[in-house]
Amino acid sequence: MIEDRTVSVEQERFEEYLREALGALYDPKALRASPLVGLFGLTPRRDPAGALRRILTDAIESLRPRDGSPRDSRTWRVYQILRRRYTEQIVQREVAADLSLSIRQLQRD
């Protein structure tokens, strides 16, 4: 039971680090200070912030559904939310309007 709780806390902490890094995707100073730099072993890199940015944007792109997937599927919606919010830096209100979602639904997805 203790192990499960430890994993849960570690996962929560990782998710917090991830949210913070995504929110600062184009802020090199904030990305350099992210605990994800150390977790991903990017500290010795010449540009750890750039390397972290590439990892995060590549991860978002890896979620892109395959061609032929229904455009109105949840998979496409989640991918578009992440790409537009973080890679393209579009505010929640606009992304929600573009996807015909409420802000609350966008945040849940």
C-alpha atoms as an extended CHARMM CRD file, in Angstrom:
* protein
*
       109  EXT
         1         1  MET       CA              0.0000000000        0.0000000000        0.0000000000  PROA      1               0.0000000000
         2         2  ILE       CA              2.8050000000        2.4290000000        0.8190000000  PROA      2               0.0000000000
         3         3  GLU       CA              4.4200000000        1.7360000000       -2.5690000000  PROA      3               0.0000000000
         4         4  ASP       CA              1.1800000000        2.5900000000       -4.3850000000  PROA      4               0.0000000000
         5         5  ARG       CA              0.9450000000        5.8660000000       -2.4850000000  PROA      5               0.0000000000
         6         6  THR       CA              4.5810000000        6.7160000000       -3.3140000000  PROA      6               0.0000000000
         7         7  VAL       CA              3.9870000000        6.0430000000       -7.0090000000  PROA      7               0.0000000000
         8         8  SER       CA              0.8520000000        8.1910000000       -6.8810000000  PROA      8               0.0000000000
         9         9  VAL       CA              2.7160000000       11.0840000000       -5.2450000000  PROA      9               0.0000000000
        10        10  GLU       CA              5.5510000000       10.7730000000       -7.7480000000  PROA      10              0.0000000000
        11        11  GLN       CA              3.0670000000       10.7150000000      -10.6220000000  PROA      11              0.0000000000
        12        12  GLU       CA              1.2700000000       13.7730000000       -9.2370000000  PROA      12              0.0000000000
        13        13  ARG       CA              4.5850000000       15.5990000000       -8.9000000000  PROA      13              0.0000000000
        14        14  PHE       CA              5.5800000000       14.6480000000      -12.4630000000  PROA      14              0.0000000000
        15        15  GLU       CA              2.2160000000       15.8580000000      -13.7840000000  PROA      15              0.0000000000
        16        16  GLU       CA              2.7160000000       19.1480000000      -11.9370000000  PROA      16              0.0000000000
        17        17  TYR       CA              6.1830000000       19.5600000000      -13.4640000000  PROA      17              0.0000000000
        18        18  LEU       CA              4.7450000000       18.7400000000      -16.8830000000  PROA      18              0.0000000000
        19        19  ARG       CA              1.9180000000       21.2840000000      -16.5920000000  PROA      19              0.0000000000
        20        20  GLU       CA              4.3830000000       23.9660000000      -15.5020000000  PROA      20              0.0000000000
        21        21  ALA       CA              6.7810000000       23.1920000000      -18.3510000000  PROA      21              0.0000000000
        22        22  LEU       CA              4.0080000000       23.1970000000      -20.9460000000  PROA      22              0.0000000000
        23        23  GLY       CA              2.7990000000       26.5420000000      -19.6400000000  PROA      23              0.0000000000
        24        24  ALA       CA              6.3120000000       27.9420000000      -20.0390000000  PROA      24              0.0000000000
        25        25  LEU       CA              7.1340000000       26.1710000000      -23.3060000000  PROA      25              0.0000000000
        26        26  TYR       CA              8.6860000000       29.2610000000      -24.8960000000  PROA      26              0.0000000000
        27        27  ASP       CA             10.3190000000       30.6640000000      -21.7560000000  PROA      27              0.0000000000
        28        28  PRO       CA             13.9250000000       29.3740000000      -21.7560000000  PROA      28              0.0000000000
        29        29  LYS       CA             14.6200000000       30.5610000000      -18.2160000000  PROA      29              0.0000000000
        30        30  ALA       CA             11.6000000000       28.7240000000      -16.7990000000  PROA      30              0.0000000000
        31        31  LEU       CA             12.3480000000       25.5740000000      -18.8160000000  PROA      31              0.0000000000
        32        32  ARG       CA             15.9860000000       25.5350000000      -17.6440000000  PROA      32              0.0000000000
        33        33  ALA       CA             14.7220000000       25.6500000000      -14.0480000000  PROA      33              0.0000000000
        34        34  SER       CA             12.2030000000       22.8320000000      -14.6120000000  PROA      34              0.0000000000
        35        35  PRO       CA             12.8240000000       19.6230000000      -12.6460000000  PROA      35              0.0000000000
        36        36  LEU       CA             12.1080000000       17.8060000000      -15.9320000000  PROA      36              0.0000000000
        37        37  VAL       CA             15.5530000000       18.8830000000      -17.1860000000  PROA      37              0.0000000000
        38        38  GLY       CA             17.1500000000       16.6900000000      -14.5250000000  PROA      38              0.0000000000
        39        39  LEU       CA             14.5850000000       13.9070000000      -14.8050000000  PROA      39              0.0000000000
        40        40  PHE       CA             15.2080000000       13.6080000000      -18.5430000000  PROA      40              0.0000000000
        41        41  GLY       CA             18.9990000000       13.8760000000      -18.1450000000  PROA      41              0.0000000000
        42        42  LEU       CA             19.2310000000       17.1430000000      -20.0920000000  PROA      42              0.0000000000
        43        43  THR       CA             21.4570000000       19.0500000000      -17.6550000000  PROA      43              0.0000000000
        44        44  PRO       CA             24.7220000000       18.3860000000      -19.5520000000  PROA      44              0.0000000000
        45        45  ARG       CA             23.2340000000       19.5320000000      -22.8540000000  PROA      45              0.0000000000
        46        46  ARG       CA             24.3780000000       22.8500000000      -24.2750000000  PROA      46              0.0000000000
        47        47  ASP       CA             20.7510000000       24.0150000000      -24.4890000000  PROA      47              0.0000000000
        48        48  PRO       CA             18.7240000000       22.0610000000      -21.9280000000  PROA      48              0.0000000000
        49        49  ALA       CA             15.6950000000       24.3600000000      -22.3180000000  PROA      49              0.0000000000
        50        50  GLY       CA             15.6380000000       23.8160000000      -26.0810000000  PROA      50              0.0000000000
        51        51  ALA       CA             16.0280000000       20.0680000000      -25.6270000000  PROA      51              0.0000000000
        52        52  LEU       CA             13.1260000000       19.9860000000      -23.1550000000  PROA      52              0.0000000000
        53        53  ARG       CA             10.9870000000       22.0770000000      -25.5140000000  PROA      53              0.0000000000
        54        54  ARG       CA             11.6940000000       19.6010000000      -28.3380000000  PROA      54              0.0000000000
        55        55  ILE       CA             10.8220000000       16.6370000000      -26.1220000000  PROA      55              0.0000000000
        56        56  LEU       CA              7.5050000000       18.2160000000      -25.1430000000  PROA      56              0.0000000000
        57        57  THR       CA              6.5290000000       19.3220000000      -28.6450000000  PROA      57              0.0000000000
        58        58  ASP       CA              7.5480000000       15.9440000000      -30.0860000000  PROA      58              0.0000000000
        59        59  ALA       CA              5.4320000000       14.2370000000      -27.4150000000  PROA      59              0.0000000000
        60        60  ILE       CA              2.4250000000       16.3460000000      -28.4140000000  PROA      60              0.0000000000
        61        61  GLU       CA              3.0000000000       15.5270000000      -32.0830000000  PROA      61              0.0000000000
        62        62  SER       CA              3.2790000000       11.8250000000      -31.2630000000  PROA      62              0.0000000000
        63        63  LEU       CA             -0.3490000000       12.0030000000      -30.1080000000  PROA      63              0.0000000000
        64        64  ARG       CA             -1.5230000000       13.0360000000      -33.5900000000  PROA      64              0.0000000000
        65        65  PRO       CA             -4.0280000000       10.4170000000      -34.7200000000  PROA      65              0.0000000000
        66        66  ARG       CA             -3.3150000000        8.4600000000      -37.8570000000  PROA      66              0.0000000000
        67        67  ASP       CA             -4.7580000000        9.5570000000      -41.1610000000  PROA      67              0.0000000000
        68        68  GLY       CA             -8.2460000000        8.2130000000      -41.5610000000  PROA      68              0.0000000000
        69        69  SER       CA             -9.1270000000        8.6040000000      -37.8940000000  PROA      69              0.0000000000
        70        70  PRO       CA            -12.4800000000       10.3370000000      -37.4640000000  PROA      70              0.0000000000
        71        71  ARG       CA            -11.8570000000       14.0830000000      -37.0740000000  PROA      71              0.0000000000
        72        72  ASP       CA            -14.5640000000       14.3440000000      -34.4280000000  PROA      72              0.0000000000
        73        73  SER       CA            -13.0120000000       11.6450000000      -32.2110000000  PROA      73              0.0000000000
        74        74  ARG       CA            -11.8010000000       12.3350000000      -28.6840000000  PROA      74              0.0000000000
        75        75  THR       CA             -8.2670000000       11.4310000000      -29.7970000000  PROA      75              0.0000000000
        76        76  TRP       CA             -8.2400000000       14.2390000000      -32.3590000000  PROA      76              0.0000000000
        77        77  ARG       CA             -9.8010000000       16.6680000000      -29.8830000000  PROA      77              0.0000000000
        78        78  VAL       CA             -7.1600000000       16.0130000000      -27.2050000000  PROA      78              0.0000000000
        79        79  TYR       CA             -4.3610000000       16.3210000000      -29.7510000000  PROA      79              0.0000000000
        80        80  GLN       CA             -5.7510000000       19.5960000000      -31.0930000000  PROA      80              0.0000000000
        81        81  ILE       CA             -6.2010000000       21.0160000000      -27.6010000000  PROA      81              0.0000000000
        82        82  LEU       CA             -2.5980000000       20.2490000000      -26.6560000000  PROA      82              0.0000000000
        83        83  ARG       CA             -1.1370000000       21.4600000000      -29.9370000000  PROA      83              0.0000000000
        84        84  ARG       CA             -3.1270000000       24.6890000000      -30.0230000000  PROA      84              0.0000000000
        85        85  ARG       CA             -2.7760000000       25.5310000000      -26.3200000000  PROA      85              0.0000000000
        86        86  TYR       CA              0.8910000000       24.7590000000      -25.9020000000  PROA      86              0.0000000000
        87        87  THR       CA              2.6830000000       24.5200000000      -29.2420000000  PROA      87              0.0000000000
        88        88  GLU       CA              0.7400000000       27.3780000000      -30.8490000000  PROA      88              0.0000000000
        89        89  GLN       CA              0.1770000000       29.2720000000      -27.5530000000  PROA      89              0.0000000000
        90        90  ILE       CA             -3.5050000000       30.0120000000      -28.2270000000  PROA      90              0.0000000000
        91        91  VAL       CA             -5.5440000000       31.0130000000      -25.1740000000  PROA      91              0.0000000000
        92        92  GLN       CA             -8.0980000000       28.5590000000      -23.7550000000  PROA      92              0.0000000000
        93        93  ARG       CA            -11.0650000000       30.7020000000      -24.7360000000  PROA      93              0.0000000000
        94        94  GLU       CA            -10.0890000000       30.6830000000      -28.4240000000  PROA      94              0.0000000000
        95        95  VAL       CA             -9.2330000000       26.9840000000      -28.5060000000  PROA      95              0.0000000000
        96        96  ALA       CA            -12.5570000000       26.1420000000      -26.8660000000  PROA      96              0.0000000000
        97        97  ALA       CA            -14.4500000000       28.3230000000      -29.3530000000  PROA      97              0.0000000000
        98        98  ASP       CA            -12.5750000000       26.8220000000      -32.3360000000  PROA      98              0.0000000000
        99        99  LEU       CA            -13.4210000000       23.3030000000      -31.1720000000  PROA      99              0.0000000000
       100       100  SER       CA            -16.9880000000       24.1740000000      -30.0950000000  PROA      100             0.0000000000
       101       101  LEU       CA            -16.2680000000       23.2380000000      -26.4840000000  PROA      101             0.0000000000
       102       102  SER       CA            -16.9280000000       24.9450000000      -23.2020000000  PROA      102             0.0000000000
       103       103  ILE       CA            -13.8660000000       26.0320000000      -21.2390000000  PROA      103             0.0000000000
       104       104  ARG       CA            -14.7490000000       23.4270000000      -18.6280000000  PROA      104             0.0000000000
       105       105  GLN       CA            -14.8690000000       20.6220000000      -21.2420000000  PROA      105             0.0000000000
       106       106  LEU       CA            -11.5850000000       21.7810000000      -22.7340000000  PROA      106             0.0000000000
       107       107  GLN       CA             -9.9500000000       21.6410000000      -19.2920000000  PROA      107             0.0000000000
       108       108  ARG       CA            -11.3270000000       18.1480000000      -18.6430000000  PROA      108             0.0000000000
       109       109  ASP       CA            -10.0290000000       16.8940000000      -21.9790000000  PROA      109             0.0000000000
